[in-house]
Amino acid sequence: MGNAQRPSLGPAAPAVYARRMTSSEILVDARGHRCPVPTLRLRRALEGAAAGARVRLLADDPLARIDVPHFAGQAGVELLDVSDEQGALSFILRKPLTSP
């Protein structure tokens, strides 16, 4: 039993932090994660997004209400909307057309 081989489940799937909602919007679902994870996932999505892309962040950590606008200001990202949707905060941001 000591050298028994376990069956392979195949290669590990890549981690998914964001997915494209429409051709111009990327969804980052960070519900269930606490600070600083929602902002870190948002940053990663913005880094991979095209200039002018819209990113929607869903987060249920109350501190995201403070952290996300602060991050947006520092990163030069436009915060378009903040709303409460079914117990989660929804932030819509737009990546600038040019680097700050």
URNOR-V381922 format. One record per residue. N is the residue number from 1. RES is the residue in one small letter. SS is DSSP state (A for helix, B for strand, O for the rest). PHI is phi in radians with two decimals (NA if undefined). NEAR is the number of other C-alpha atoms within 10 Angstrom. Layout:
n = <N & N>
res = <RES & RES>
ss = <SS & SS>
phi = <PHI & PHI>
near = <NEAR & NEAR>
This chain:
n = <1 & 2 & 3 & 4 & 5 & 6 & 7 & 8 & 9 & 10 & 11 & 12 & 13 & 14 & 15 & 16 & 17 & 18 & 19 & 20 & 21 & 22 & 23 & 24 & 25 & 26 & 27 & 28 & 29 & 30 & 31 & 32 & 33 & 34 & 35 & 36 & 37 & 38 & 39 & 40 & 41 & 42 & 43 & 44 & 45 & 46 & 47 & 48 & 49 & 50 & 51 & 52 & 53 & 54 & 55 & 56 & 57 & 58 & 59 & 60 & 61 & 62 & 63 & 64 & 65 & 66 & 67 & 68 & 69 & 70 & 71 & 72 & 73 & 74 & 75 & 76 & 77 & 78 & 79 & 80 & 81 & 82 & 83 & 84 & 85 & 86 & 87 & 88 & 89 & 90 & 91 & 92 & 93 & 94 & 95 & 96 & 97 & 98 & 99 & 100>
res = <m & g & n & a & q & r & p & s & l & g & p & a & a & p & a & v & y & a & r & r & m & t & s & s & e & i & l & v & d & a & r & g & h & r & c & p & v & p & t & l & r & l & r & r & a & l & e & g & a & a & a & g & a & r & v & r & l & l & a & d & d & p & l & a & r & i & d & v & p & h & f & a & g & q & a & g & v & e & l & l & d & v & s & d & e & q & g & a & l & s & f & i & l & r & k & p & l & t & s & p>
ss = <O & O & O & O & O & O & O & O & O & O & O & O & O & O & O & O & O & O & B & B & B & B & O & O & B & B & B & B & B & O & O & O & O & O & O & O & A & A & A & A & A & A & A & A & A & A & A & A & O & O & O & O & O & B & B & B & B & B & B & O & O & O & O & A & A & A & A & A & A & A & A & A & A & A & A & O & O & B & B & B & B & B & B & B & B & O & O & B & B & B & B & B & B & B & O & O & O & O & O & O>
phi = <NA & -1.10 & -1.88 & -1.10 & -1.48 & -1.52 & -1.14 & -1.36 & -1.67 & 1.57 & -1.16 & -1.16 & -1.29 & -1.17 & -1.18 & -1.90 & -1.84 & -2.65 & -2.40 & -1.36 & -1.47 & -2.29 & -1.13 & -2.15 & -2.29 & -1.94 & -1.76 & -2.04 & -1.74 & -1.93 & -1.11 & 1.58 & -1.95 & -1.84 & -0.87 & -1.75 & -0.99 & -0.99 & -1.21 & -1.13 & -1.18 & -1.08 & -1.02 & -1.07 & -1.14 & -1.16 & -1.09 & -1.57 & -1.50 & -1.27 & -1.01 & 1.48 & -1.19 & -1.74 & -2.19 & -1.88 & -1.86 & -1.87 & -2.55 & -1.95 & -1.41 & -1.00 & -1.20 & -1.07 & -1.05 & -1.66 & -1.14 & -1.17 & -1.07 & -1.11 & -1.06 & -1.03 & -1.11 & -1.23 & -1.53 & 1.30 & -1.73 & -1.47 & -1.56 & -1.54 & -2.80 & -2.30 & -2.57 & -1.90 & -2.10 & 0.91 & 1.45 & -2.11 & -1.38 & -2.10 & -2.03 & -2.00 & -2.21 & -2.19 & -1.28 & -1.13 & -1.27 & -2.25 & -1.20 & -1.21>
near = <4 & 4 & 5 & 6 & 7 & 6 & 6 & 6 & 6 & 6 & 6 & 6 & 6 & 6 & 6 & 9 & 15 & 20 & 14 & 15 & 13 & 9 & 8 & 13 & 18 & 22 & 20 & 27 & 21 & 23 & 16 & 12 & 12 & 15 & 14 & 13 & 16 & 25 & 22 & 15 & 18 & 25 & 17 & 13 & 22 & 24 & 11 & 10 & 18 & 14 & 14 & 17 & 17 & 26 & 26 & 24 & 26 & 24 & 28 & 21 & 19 & 12 & 13 & 23 & 16 & 9 & 15 & 23 & 18 & 13 & 17 & 18 & 11 & 10 & 15 & 14 & 20 & 16 & 19 & 12 & 11 & 16 & 13 & 12 & 11 & 8 & 11 & 18 & 19 & 21 & 22 & 18 & 25 & 23 & 22 & 17 & 11 & 8 & 9 & 8>
